[in-house]
Amino acid sequence: MALDFLAGCAGGVAGVLVGHPFDTVKVRLQVQSLEKPQYRGTLHCFQSIIKQESVLGLYKGLGSPLMGLTFINALVFGVQGNTLRALGRDTPLNQFLAGAAAGAIQCVICCPMELAKTRLQLQDAGPARTYRGSLDCLVQIYRREGLRGVNRGMASTLLRETPSFGVYFLSYDVLTRALGCEPGDRLLVPKLLLAGGTSGTLSWLSTYPVDVVKSRLQADGLRGAPRYGGFVDCVRQSYRAEGWRVFTRGLASTLLRAFPVNAATFATVTVVLTYARGPEARPDGEAVPAAASGPGLAQPSSL
């Protein structure tokens, strides 16, 4: 259990450090005004942030995902692995269901964490900033809006995470088996990077429009009066104002981020588990967690 926990955390740290700059760009593109857009696209957004706020501007809000990744990785890999074992057979449907269960349960931590991250990514730099950090952000929101404010965007987070994690673990399992990821293979790490990166990309593509709505709801009221009455109202207003393209805003930076982040995360978790434990034999068809489910790879036991 301790090894699984540490492997999950190591993968999470690797993923956050690689992907956070892309996430900052994604959020800013998603919530900027159509009437007065600040950025012309992904590259321009990167350049503007670095020019105005230095490279550190790309890492605004980093504390929030780092603070939550320990619990999120423990929940995700633990729930996915134990659910898969409870279902009894390692089938594509069970891989999807186990991943979906993991995605749904981790929303309890993910939603407040992403709320703080979004607010920190959007606040002005310098003395005018509203929040001093992730914890201060959540405390201020709780004082003003209570528990409901801290969990703003929970419905959209659930709608995003539940199916996307099902796609995530299912596609990783299928790809590692198809690529023949086995210990001792000199191409093991590149294969794991390819499988992890591809599964992350497919996961984001499956629910990206919901992520746009979630970002808008969590940023709502930061600069002026709140505009949206909820998930459906946000979808309606966004579509009326900007058309269907609004639900793809920031997609380029998200996909640029998705591949390296998930490649780093899954490869780190799998390599740590595989070489710490060594290959473990298992009966054919027995359910095992997807985080290390390529042929002959060591499996997480109860993370």
BAMARGU-438782 format. One record per residue: x, y, z of N, C-alpha, C in turn. Coordinates in nm, 3 decimals. Layout:
REM BAMARGU-438782
n_u/n_v/n_w/ca_u/ca_v/ca_w/c_u/c_v/c_w
X/Y/Z/X/Y/Z/X/Y/Z
...
REM end
This chain:
REM BAMARGU-438782
n_u/n_v/n_w/ca_u/ca_v/ca_w/c_u/c_v/c_w
0.083/-0.122/0.000/0.000/0.000/0.000/0.086/0.126/0.000
0.191/0.126/0.088/0.277/0.245/0.096/0.348/0.270/-0.036
0.391/0.162/-0.102/0.460/0.176/-0.230/0.366/0.233/-0.337
0.242/0.181/-0.338/0.144/0.232/-0.434/0.120/0.381/-0.413
0.109/0.419/-0.285/0.085/0.558/-0.249/0.199/0.646/-0.298
0.323/0.605/-0.272/0.439/0.683/-0.313/0.452/0.690/-0.465
0.420/0.579/-0.533/0.427/0.578/-0.679/0.325/0.674/-0.738
0.204/0.672/-0.681/0.100/0.763/-0.728/0.138/0.908/-0.706
0.196/0.937/-0.592/0.239/1.074/-0.562/0.351/1.118/-0.656
0.446/1.027/-0.681/0.557/1.061/-0.771/0.504/1.092/-0.910
0.409/1.011/-0.957/0.349/1.036/-1.087/0.274/1.167/-1.090
0.203/1.197/-0.981/0.128/1.321/-0.974/0.217/1.444/-0.976
0.327/1.439/-0.901/0.420/1.552/-0.899/0.479/1.574/-1.038
0.520/1.466/-1.102/0.577/1.478/-1.237/0.476/1.541/-1.333
0.352/1.496/-1.325/0.249/1.548/-1.414/0.219/1.694/-1.390
0.210/1.734/-1.263/0.178/1.874/-1.230/0.289/1.968/-1.276
0.413/1.932/-1.250/0.525/2.019/-1.286/0.537/2.035/-1.437
0.510/1.929/-1.511/0.519/1.936/-1.657/0.403/2.016/-1.716
0.283/1.997/-1.659/0.164/2.049/-1.725/0.106/2.179/-1.675
0.149/2.229/-1.560/0.082/2.346/-1.503/0.088/2.471/-1.592
0.200/2.502/-1.658/0.200/2.619/-1.747/0.094/2.611/-1.856
0.074/2.492/-1.913/-0.029/2.475/-2.016/-0.169/2.494/-1.957
-0.186/2.450/-1.832/-0.316/2.465/-1.767/-0.348/2.612/-1.742
-0.248/2.690/-1.703/-0.269/2.833/-1.682/-0.315/2.900/-1.811
-0.251/2.866/-1.922/-0.290/2.921/-2.052/-0.432/2.877/-2.088
-0.463/2.750/-2.066/-0.596/2.698/-2.098/-0.705/2.776/-2.024
-0.686/2.796/-1.894/-0.788/2.864/-1.813/-0.807/3.009/-1.859
-0.698/3.077/-1.887/-0.709/3.217/-1.929/-0.780/3.231/-2.063
-0.754/3.138/-2.154/-0.822/3.141/-2.283/-0.970/3.107/-2.269
-1.002/3.017/-2.178/-1.140/2.975/-2.159/-1.230/3.086/-2.105
-1.176/3.170/-2.017/-1.260/3.266/-1.947/-1.247/3.409/-1.999
-1.161/3.435/-2.096/-1.146/3.572/-2.144/-1.271/3.619/-2.218
-1.292/3.749/-2.217/-1.410/3.809/-2.279/-1.402/3.805/-2.431
-1.515/3.775/-2.496/-1.520/3.775/-2.641/-1.511/3.917/-2.696
-1.575/4.013/-2.626/-1.576/4.152/-2.671/-1.437/4.214/-2.665
-1.364/4.185/-2.557/-1.230/4.242/-2.539/-1.130/4.131/-2.508
-1.101/4.046/-2.606/-1.008/3.936/-2.580/-0.867/3.987/-2.551
-0.807/3.929/-2.449/-0.672/3.969/-2.410/-0.566/3.893/-2.490
-0.600/3.772/-2.533/-0.504/3.687/-2.602/-0.558/3.642/-2.738
-0.468/3.632/-2.837/-0.509/3.592/-2.972/-0.506/3.441/-2.992
-0.440/3.372/-2.903/-0.432/3.226/-2.914/-0.335/3.171/-2.812
-0.307/3.042/-2.823/-0.223/2.974/-2.724/-0.083/3.034/-2.715
-0.015/3.049/-2.828/0.121/3.101/-2.829/0.126/3.244/-2.777
0.031/3.327/-2.822/0.028/3.465/-2.777/0.004/3.474/-2.627
-0.080/3.384/-2.574/-0.106/3.382/-2.430/0.021/3.346/-2.353
0.093/3.245/-2.399/0.221/3.208/-2.337/0.315/3.329/-2.335
0.331/3.392/-2.450/0.424/3.505/-2.462/0.383/3.621/-2.373
0.254/3.650/-2.368/0.205/3.762/-2.287/0.228/3.740/-2.139
0.201/3.619/-2.092/0.219/3.588/-1.950/0.366/3.602/-1.911
0.454/3.546/-1.994/0.598/3.553/-1.963/0.647/3.698/-1.967
0.598/3.776/-2.064/0.641/3.915/-2.077/0.591/4.001/-1.960
0.467/3.982/-1.920/0.407/4.065/-1.817/0.433/4.016/-1.675
0.445/3.883/-1.658/0.452/3.828/-1.523/0.574/3.739/-1.499
0.659/3.724/-1.599/0.775/3.635/-1.597/0.730/3.490/-1.607
0.825/3.400/-1.613/0.794/3.257/-1.623/0.713/3.210/-1.504
0.734/3.272/-1.389/0.659/3.233/-1.269/0.509/3.254/-1.285
0.470/3.344/-1.375/0.328/3.365/-1.400/0.260/3.241/-1.454
0.335/3.158/-1.524/0.279/3.033/-1.576/0.253/2.932/-1.466
0.316/2.953/-1.351/0.300/2.860/-1.239/0.211/2.916/-1.128
0.131/3.017/-1.161/0.034/3.067/-1.064/-0.063/2.956/-1.027
-0.094/2.946/-0.899/-0.188/2.844/-0.855/-0.129/2.706/-0.845
0.005/2.693/-0.856/0.069/2.562/-0.852/0.049/2.493/-0.717
0.045/2.573/-0.610/0.032/2.515/-0.477/-0.093/2.433/-0.459
-0.202/2.475/-0.524/-0.329/2.404/-0.507/-0.325/2.261/-0.560
-0.283/2.237/-0.685/-0.274/2.097/-0.731/-0.167/2.017/-0.659
-0.055/2.081/-0.622/0.047/2.007/-0.547/-0.005/1.967/-0.409
-0.084/2.058/-0.348/-0.139/2.032/-0.215/-0.238/1.916/-0.219
-0.314/1.907/-0.328/-0.417/1.806/-0.335/-0.377/1.676/-0.402
-0.261/1.673/-0.469/-0.228/1.556/-0.549/-0.207/1.430/-0.465
-0.157/1.446/-0.342/-0.135/1.329/-0.257/-0.266/1.255/-0.235
-0.369/1.328/-0.197/-0.498/1.266/-0.170/-0.564/1.219/-0.300
-0.553/1.299/-0.405/-0.616/1.262/-0.531/-0.555/1.134/-0.588
-0.423/1.122/-0.587/-0.360/1.001/-0.639/-0.392/0.879/-0.555
-0.397/0.898/-0.423/-0.435/0.787/-0.335/-0.577/0.741/-0.368
-0.668/0.836/-0.385/-0.807/0.803/-0.416/-0.820/0.739/-0.554
-0.760/0.802/-0.654/-0.778/0.755/-0.792/-0.725/0.613/-0.810
-0.598/0.590/-0.776/-0.542/0.458/-0.797/-0.600/0.355/-0.701
-0.634/0.399/-0.579/-0.695/0.308/-0.483/-0.833/0.264/-0.525
-0.918/0.360/-0.558/-1.056/0.328/-0.597/-1.057/0.249/-0.727
-0.977/0.292/-0.824/-0.974/0.220/-0.953/-0.931/0.075/-0.934
-0.824/0.054/-0.858/-0.774/-0.082/-0.838/-0.870/-0.170/-0.762
-0.923/-0.118/-0.652/-1.014/-0.199/-0.569/-1.148/-0.223/-0.638
-1.196/-0.125/-0.714/-1.321/-0.145/-0.788/-1.303/-0.251/-0.894
-1.191/-0.247/-0.964/-1.164/-0.346/-1.068/-1.157/-0.486/-1.008
-1.091/-0.498/-0.893/-1.085/-0.629/-0.828/-1.222/-0.674/-0.782
-1.303/-0.581/-0.733/-1.438/-0.615/-0.687/-1.526/-0.662/-0.802
-1.505/-0.606/-0.921/-1.583/-0.645/-1.037/-1.545/-0.785/-1.087
-1.424/-0.828/-1.053/-1.387/-0.968/-1.072/-1.317/-1.006/-1.200
-1.347/-0.939/-1.310/-1.285/-0.974/-1.438/-1.224/-0.851/-1.503
-1.109/-0.871/-1.567/-1.041/-0.761/-1.635/-1.094/-0.750/-1.777
-1.207/-0.681/-1.793/-1.267/-0.661/-1.924/-1.267/-0.512/-1.957
-1.281/-0.476/-2.084/-1.287/-0.333/-2.119/-1.396/-0.257/-2.044
-1.515/-0.317/-2.031/-1.623/-0.250/-1.959/-1.586/-0.227/-1.813
-1.527/-0.328/-1.749/-1.488/-0.313/-1.609/-1.376/-0.211/-1.591
-1.285/-0.204/-1.687/-1.181/-0.101/-1.681/-1.244/0.038/-1.685
-1.342/0.054/-1.772/-1.411/0.184/-1.782/-1.487/0.216/-1.654
-1.561/0.118/-1.601/-1.640/0.141/-1.479/-1.551/0.171/-1.359
-1.439/0.102/-1.347/-1.347/0.126/-1.235/-1.286/0.265/-1.246
-1.249/0.305/-1.366/-1.194/0.439/-1.385/-1.297/0.547/-1.357
-1.422/0.523/-1.402/-1.529/0.620/-1.378/-1.556/0.636/-1.229
-1.554/0.527/-1.155/-1.575/0.533/-1.010/-1.465/0.615/-0.943
-1.341/0.593/-0.987/-1.229/0.670/-0.933/-1.243/0.818/-0.964
-1.284/0.848/-1.087/-1.302/0.988/-1.126/-1.410/1.057/-1.045
-1.520/0.989/-1.019/-1.630/1.048/-0.945/-1.593/1.077/-0.801
-1.527/0.982/-0.735/-1.497/0.998/-0.592/-1.392/1.106/-0.567
-1.293/1.119/-0.655/-1.189/1.218/-0.630/-1.235/1.362/-0.652
-1.357/1.380/-0.703/-1.411/1.516/-0.722/-1.425/1.591/-0.590
-1.440/1.517/-0.480/-1.453/1.580/-0.348/-1.332/1.668/-0.319
-1.214/1.625/-0.363/-1.092/1.703/-0.344/-1.062/1.787/-0.467
-1.086/1.731/-0.583/-1.051/1.797/-0.710/-1.125/1.929/-0.729
-1.254/1.933/-0.695/-1.334/2.053/-0.722/-1.284/2.176/-0.645
-1.270/2.169/-0.510/-1.216/2.286/-0.439/-1.074/2.321/-0.481
-0.993/2.218/-0.510/-0.856/2.241/-0.552/-0.852/2.320/-0.683
-0.936/2.281/-0.779/-0.937/2.350/-0.908/-1.001/2.488/-0.897
-1.093/2.505/-0.805/-1.150/2.637/-0.781/-1.041/2.734/-0.737
-0.961/2.693/-0.639/-0.851/2.777/-0.592/-0.749/2.801/-0.702
-0.717/2.697/-0.777/-0.620/2.710/-0.887/-0.669/2.810/-0.991
-0.796/2.801/-1.028/-0.852/2.890/-1.129/-0.850/3.034/-1.082
-0.891/3.058/-0.957/-0.893/3.196/-0.905/-0.752/3.254/-0.899
-0.654/3.173/-0.859/-0.516/3.221/-0.850/-0.457/3.247/-0.989
-0.493/3.165/-1.085/-0.443/3.183/-1.222/-0.496/3.310/-1.287
-0.614/3.355/-1.243/-0.678/3.469/-1.306/-0.657/3.601/-1.233
-0.609/3.596/-1.109/-0.594/3.720/-1.035/-0.477/3.804/-1.086
-0.484/3.935/-1.063/-0.378/4.025/-1.106/-0.252/4.002/-1.026
-0.138/4.031/-1.089/-0.010/4.017/-1.021/0.018/4.140/-0.935
0.110/4.126/-0.840/0.153/4.239/-0.760/0.068/4.264/-0.638
0.077/4.384/-0.580/0.008/4.418/-0.455/-0.145/4.411/-0.466
-0.197/4.421/-0.589/-0.342/4.423/-0.607/-0.405/4.284/-0.597
-0.325/4.180/-0.582/-0.379/4.045/-0.581/-0.470/4.022/-0.460
-0.573/3.943/-0.483/-0.674/3.918/-0.380/-0.632/3.807/-0.285
-0.567/3.704/-0.339/-0.534/3.586/-0.260/-0.383/3.569/-0.245
-0.340/3.526/-0.129/-0.198/3.505/-0.103/-0.152/3.364/-0.142
-0.246/3.275/-0.158/-0.214/3.138/-0.193/-0.340/3.053/-0.197
-0.322/2.924/-0.220/-0.437/2.834/-0.236/-0.523/2.827/-0.112
-0.459/2.808/0.003/-0.534/2.796/0.128/-0.606/2.925/0.161
-0.539/3.038/0.144/-0.601/3.168/0.170/-0.720/3.190/0.077
-0.708/3.145/-0.046/-0.817/3.157/-0.143/-0.940/3.081/-0.095
-0.922/2.956/-0.055/-1.034/2.874/-0.010/-1.095/2.928/0.119
-1.011/2.979/0.208/-1.062/3.036/0.334/-1.148/3.158/0.305
-1.102/3.245/0.216/-1.180/3.365/0.182/-1.312/3.329/0.116
-1.310/3.232/0.027/-1.433/3.189/-0.039/-1.530/3.130/0.063
-1.477/3.051/0.155/-1.563/2.990/0.257/-1.626/3.096/0.348
-1.550/3.198/0.383/-1.604/3.304/0.469/-1.715/3.382/0.399
-1.701/3.402/0.269/-1.800/3.479/0.193/-1.921/3.396/0.151
-1.895/3.271/0.109/-2.001/3.193/0.045/-2.031/3.061/0.113
-1.956/3.027/0.217/-1.981/2.901/0.286/-1.933/2.780/0.209
-1.980/2.662/0.251/-1.938/2.536/0.189/-1.981/2.528/0.043
-2.095/2.588/0.012/-2.144/2.586/-0.125/-2.047/2.660/-0.218
-1.990/2.770/-0.170/-1.896/2.845/-0.251/-1.768/2.768/-0.277
-1.719/2.695/-0.176/-1.597/2.616/-0.191/-1.616/2.503/-0.292
-1.740/2.455/-0.303/-1.770/2.345/-0.395/-1.835/2.394/-0.526
-1.814/2.519/-0.559/-1.869/2.573/-0.683/-1.813/2.496/-0.803
-1.902/2.456/-0.891/-1.860/2.378/-1.008/-1.856/2.229/-0.984
-1.911/2.182/-0.871/-1.906/2.039/-0.840/-1.980/1.956/-0.943
-2.099/2.001/-0.985/-2.177/1.923/-1.083/-2.101/1.909/-1.214
-2.042/2.019/-1.261/-1.968/2.012/-1.387/-1.839/1.931/-1.371
-1.779/1.935/-1.253/-1.660/1.854/-1.228/-1.694/1.706/-1.233
-1.807/1.668/-1.173/-1.852/1.529/-1.178/-1.882/1.485/-1.321
-1.948/1.573/-1.397/-1.980/1.541/-1.536/-1.855/1.527/-1.621
-1.750/1.597/-1.584/-1.624/1.587/-1.658/-1.542/1.466/-1.615
-1.523/1.450/-1.484/-1.430/1.350/-1.433/-1.479/1.206/-1.446
-1.609/1.184/-1.428/-1.659/1.047/-1.427/-1.636/0.975/-1.560
-1.685/1.027/-1.672/-1.658/0.957/-1.799/-1.512/0.967/-1.845
-1.449/1.081/-1.816/-1.313/1.100/-1.869/-1.214/1.003/-1.803
-1.232/0.975/-1.673/-1.143/0.879/-1.608/-1.171/0.737/-1.656
-1.297/0.709/-1.692/-1.325/0.579/-1.752/-1.250/0.562/-1.882
-1.254/0.664/-1.968/-1.180/0.661/-2.094/-1.030/0.653/-2.068
-0.984/0.725/-1.966/-0.842/0.734/-1.930/-0.784/0.596/-1.900
-0.844/0.526/-1.804/-0.790/0.396/-1.763/-0.814/0.288/-1.868
-0.928/0.293/-1.934/-0.956/0.195/-2.038/-0.855/0.206/-2.152
-0.833/0.326/-2.202/-0.743/0.344/-2.316/-0.599/0.310/-2.278
-0.558/0.342/-2.154/-0.422/0.307/-2.111/-0.404/0.156/-2.106
-0.504/0.087/-2.053/-0.496/-0.059/-2.044/-0.488/-0.122/-2.183
-0.572/-0.075/-2.274/-0.573/-0.129/-2.411/-0.439/-0.103/-2.480
-0.387/0.017/-2.464/-0.263/0.054/-2.533/-0.142/-0.020/-2.479
-0.131/-0.035/-2.346/-0.015/-0.105/-2.290/-0.014/-0.251/-2.333
-0.133/-0.311/-2.345/-0.140/-0.449/-2.391/-0.105/-0.458/-2.541
-0.158/-0.364/-2.618/-0.132/-0.365/-2.762/0.015/-0.342/-2.794
0.081/-0.257/-2.714/0.222/-0.225/-2.738/0.315/-0.330/-2.680
0.262/-0.421/-2.597/0.345/-0.525/-2.537/0.444/-0.470/-2.436
0.395/-0.390/-2.341/0.482/-0.330/-2.240/0.522/-0.434/-2.136
0.646/-0.480/-2.142/0.694/-0.583/-2.051/0.827/-0.541/-1.989
0.850/-0.576/-1.861/0.979/-0.546/-1.798/1.093/-0.608/-1.877
1.203/-0.536/-1.888/1.317/-0.585/-1.963/1.318/-0.538/-2.107
1.206/-0.493/-2.157/1.199/-0.440/-2.293/1.276/-0.308/-2.296
1.371/-0.295/-2.387/1.451/-0.173/-2.392/1.368/-0.052/-2.434
1.250/-0.077/-2.491/1.161/0.032/-2.532/1.044/0.050/-2.433
1.059/-0.007/-2.313/0.948/-0.002/-2.217/0.906/0.142/-2.185
1.003/0.227/-2.150/0.969/0.363/-2.111/0.905/0.441/-2.226
0.962/0.439/-2.348/0.894/0.507/-2.459/0.752/0.456/-2.483
0.732/0.324/-2.470/0.599/0.267/-2.489/0.502/0.317/-2.382
0.549/0.323/-2.257/0.465/0.372/-2.148/0.432/0.520/-2.166
0.531/0.597/-2.213/0.507/0.739/-2.239/0.402/0.756/-2.349
0.411/0.675/-2.453/0.315/0.682/-2.563/0.175/0.644/-2.515
0.166/0.537/-2.438/0.035/0.490/-2.389/-0.026/0.592/-2.294
0.054/0.643/-2.201/0.003/0.740/-2.105/-0.038/0.870/-2.171
0.045/0.919/-2.261/0.014/1.045/-2.329/-0.110/1.034/-2.416
-0.123/0.924/-2.487/-0.239/0.905/-2.574/-0.367/0.890/-2.493
-0.361/0.816/-2.383/-0.481/0.797/-2.300/-0.525/0.930/-2.239
-0.430/1.013/-2.200/-0.464/1.143/-2.146/-0.529/1.233/-2.249
-0.478/1.229/-2.372/-0.536/1.308/-2.481/-0.678/1.265/-2.510
-0.701/1.134/-2.519/-0.837/1.083/-2.544/-0.932/1.118/-2.431
-0.880/1.114/-2.309/-0.962/1.149/-2.192/-1.011/1.293/-2.200
-0.921/1.386/-2.233/-0.960/1.526/-2.243/-1.057/1.550/-2.359
-1.032/1.488/-2.471/-1.121/1.506/-2.585/-1.264/1.459/-2.555
-1.277/1.359/-2.469/-1.408/1.301/-2.442/-1.501/1.395/-2.366
-1.446/1.489/-2.288/-1.533/1.575/-2.205/-1.491/1.721/-2.204
-1.414/1.765/-2.304/-1.360/1.900/-2.298/-1.465/2.011/-2.287
-1.576/2.006/-2.361/-1.675/2.114/-2.347/-1.724/2.134/-2.203
-1.733/2.025/-2.128/-1.775/2.035/-1.987/-1.669/2.110/-1.906
-1.542/2.091/-1.941/-1.435/2.161/-1.870/-1.442/2.311/-1.891
-1.481/2.354/-2.011/-1.496/2.497/-2.039/-1.604/2.556/-1.947
-1.716/2.486/-1.936/-1.825/2.532/-1.850/-1.779/2.537/-1.704
-1.706/2.434/-1.660/-1.657/2.431/-1.523/-1.566/2.550/-1.493
-1.475/2.581/-1.584/-1.384/2.694/-1.564/-1.460/2.825/-1.554
-1.561/2.841/-1.638/-1.641/2.965/-1.637/-1.720/2.979/-1.508
-1.775/2.869/-1.461/-1.851/2.874/-1.335/-1.759/2.906/-1.217
-1.640/2.849/-1.216/-1.549/2.870/-1.104/-1.485/3.009/-1.107
-1.478/3.069/-1.226/-1.423/3.205/-1.238/-1.531/3.311/-1.224
-1.657/3.270/-1.228/-1.770/3.364/-1.227/-1.771/3.447/-1.098
-1.783/3.578/-1.113/-1.787/3.667/-0.997/-1.652/3.718/-0.951
-1.545/3.668/-1.013/-1.411/3.712/-0.972/-1.387/3.858/-1.010
-1.440/3.897/-1.125/-1.424/4.036/-1.172/-1.563/4.093/-1.204
-1.634/4.129/-1.103/-1.767/4.184/-1.122/-1.874/4.092/-1.066
-1.999/4.124/-1.096/-2.112/4.046/-1.045/-2.120/3.910/-1.114
-2.165/3.807/-1.043/-2.183/3.675/-1.105/-2.280/3.680/-1.223
-2.250/3.605/-1.327/-2.332/3.606/-1.450/-2.419/3.483/-1.465
-2.376/3.370/-1.409/-2.441/3.243/-1.439/-2.522/3.190/-1.321
-2.638/3.132/-1.353/-2.724/3.076/-1.250/-2.699/2.928/-1.225
-2.607/2.869/-1.298/-2.576/2.728/-1.282/-2.520/2.670/-1.410
-2.506/2.538/-1.415/-2.444/2.471/-1.529/-2.520/2.496/-1.659
-2.650/2.470/-1.658/-2.731/2.485/-1.779/-2.734/2.630/-1.825
-2.746/2.723/-1.730/-2.749/2.864/-1.765/-2.616/2.908/-1.826
-2.507/2.856/-1.775/-2.375/2.889/-1.829/-2.362/2.837/-1.972
-2.409/2.716/-1.997/-2.406/2.659/-2.132/-2.489/2.746/-2.227
-2.608/2.783/-2.182/-2.699/2.862/-2.265/-2.641/2.999/-2.299
-2.594/3.070/-2.197/-2.539/3.204/-2.219/-2.413/3.200/-2.304
-2.328/3.104/-2.279/-2.203/3.094/-2.355/-2.230/3.065/-2.502
-2.325/2.976/-2.528/-2.358/2.941/-2.666/-2.422/3.059/-2.739
-2.514/3.129/-2.672/-2.580/3.244/-2.733/-2.480/3.354/-2.768
-2.384/3.376/-2.679/-2.290/3.486/-2.698/-2.180/3.454/-2.799
-2.134/3.329/-2.803/-2.014/3.297/-2.880/-2.027/3.178/-2.974
-2.142/3.111/-2.974/-2.158/2.997/-3.062/-2.089/2.872/-3.009
-2.092/2.766/-3.090/-2.039/2.638/-3.044/-1.888/2.639/-3.023
-1.818/2.731/-3.089/-1.672/2.734/-3.076/-1.625/2.768/-2.934
-1.712/2.828/-2.856/-1.674/2.861/-2.718/-1.637/2.734/-2.640
-1.697/2.621/-2.676/-1.674/2.496/-2.604/-1.546/2.425/-2.648
-1.472/2.488/-2.740/-1.340/2.435/-2.778/-1.230/2.535/-2.742
-1.267/2.643/-2.676/-1.167/2.745/-2.643/-1.063/2.688/-2.547
-0.937/2.709/-2.579/-0.827/2.657/-2.496/-0.793/2.512/-2.525
-0.859/2.451/-2.625/-0.835/2.309/-2.653/-0.692/2.282/-2.697
-0.635/2.372/-2.777/-0.498/2.351/-2.827/-0.399/2.340/-2.711
-0.407/2.434/-2.615/-0.313/2.429/-2.503/-0.340/2.308/-2.414
-0.466/2.265/-2.407/-0.501/2.148/-2.327/-0.440/2.022/-2.386
-0.449/2.007/-2.518/-0.393/1.888/-2.582/-0.241/1.891/-2.580
-0.183/2.012/-2.593/-0.037/2.024/-2.579/0.007/1.980/-2.440
-0.077/2.009/-2.343/-0.048/1.973/-2.204/-0.078/1.826/-2.176
-0.186/1.775/-2.233/-0.236/1.642/-2.198/-0.133/1.532/-2.225
-0.068/1.538/-2.341/0.022/1.428/-2.376/0.142/1.419/-2.280
0.220/1.527/-2.264/0.337/1.514/-2.175/0.300/1.490/-2.029
0.191/1.552/-1.983/0.152/1.535/-1.843/0.116/1.390/-1.813
0.031/1.333/-1.895/-0.014/1.197/-1.868/0.091/1.094/-1.904
0.176/1.126/-2.000/0.290/1.039/-2.028/0.379/1.031/-1.905
0.410/1.147/-1.846/0.495/1.151/-1.728/0.430/1.083/-1.609
0.300/1.107/-1.589/0.229/1.052/-1.474/0.223/0.900/-1.479
0.168/0.845/-1.586/0.150/0.700/-1.594/0.284/0.627/-1.604
0.378/0.682/-1.679/0.509/0.617/-1.691/0.579/0.612/-1.556
0.572/0.722/-1.480/0.636/0.726/-1.348/0.574/0.624/-1.254
0.441/0.622/-1.247/0.372/0.527/-1.159/0.407/0.383/-1.197
0.399/0.352/-1.325/0.420/0.215/-1.370/0.564/0.170/-1.351
0.659/0.255/-1.385/0.800/0.219/-1.370/0.836/0.200/-1.223
0.789/0.288/-1.135/0.817/0.274/-0.992/0.764/0.141/-0.940
0.639/0.109/-0.972/0.579/-0.016/-0.925/0.646/-0.138/-0.985
0.676/-0.130/-1.114/0.734/-0.246/-1.182/0.872/-0.282/-1.129
0.958/-0.182/-1.115/1.095/-0.213/-1.075/1.112/-0.223/-0.924
1.015/-0.175/-0.848/1.022/-0.192/-0.703/0.974/-0.331/-0.662
0.875/-0.383/-0.736/0.817/-0.511/-0.699/0.864/-0.626/-0.786
0.896/-0.596/-0.910/0.927/-0.702/-1.004/0.799/-0.758/-1.062
0.810/-0.834/-1.172/0.691/-0.890/-1.236/0.618/-0.988/-1.145
0.488/-0.982/-1.148/0.406/-1.070/-1.066/0.315/-1.151/-1.158
0.317/-1.278/-1.139/0.230/-1.363/-1.219/0.087/-1.348/-1.173
-0.004/-1.360/-1.264/-0.145/-1.355/-1.228/-0.223/-1.448/-1.322
-0.332/-1.506/-1.273/-0.413/-1.591/-1.360/-0.472/-1.510/-1.474
-0.488/-1.574/-1.588/-0.545/-1.506/-1.705/-0.684/-1.454/-1.675
-0.709/-1.329/-1.708/-0.842/-1.271/-1.689/-0.865/-1.212/-1.553
-0.772/-1.231/-1.458/-0.793/-1.176/-1.325/-0.784/-1.024/-1.331
-0.874/-0.957/-1.260/-0.878/-0.810/-1.265/-0.760/-0.750/-1.194
-0.695/-0.653/-1.259/-0.584/-0.579/-1.200/-0.599/-0.433/-1.237
-0.544/-0.342/-1.157/-0.555/-0.201/-1.187/-0.486/-0.165/-1.318
-0.542/-0.067/-1.388/-0.489/-0.030/-1.519/-0.360/0.048/-1.512
-0.326/0.104/-1.397/-0.206/0.187/-1.387/-0.080/0.109/-1.420
-0.089/-0.021/-1.413/0.028/-0.100/-1.450/-0.016/-0.233/-1.509
-0.107/-0.228/-1.604/-0.171/-0.351/-1.648/-0.118/-0.406/-1.779
-0.004/-0.358/-1.822/0.055/-0.420/-1.939/0.101/-0.560/-1.905
0.124/-0.646/-2.001/0.165/-0.783/-1.977/0.291/-0.787/-1.892
0.285/-0.857/-1.781/0.403/-0.877/-1.698/0.439/-0.762/-1.608
0.365/-0.651/-1.610/0.400/-0.539/-1.526/0.344/-0.556/-1.386
0.417/-0.506/-1.287/0.371/-0.516/-1.148/0.245/-0.435/-1.128
0.154/-0.484/-1.046/0.025/-0.420/-1.026/0.017/-0.354/-0.890
-0.048/-0.236/-0.879/-0.076/-0.176/-0.750/-0.166/-0.269/-0.671
-0.139/-0.286/-0.543/-0.217/-0.381/-0.464/-0.338/-0.319/-0.400
-0.325/-0.204/-0.337/-0.443/-0.147/-0.267/-0.429/0.002/-0.246
-0.372/0.073/-0.344/-0.355/0.217/-0.326/-0.491/0.285/-0.317
REM end
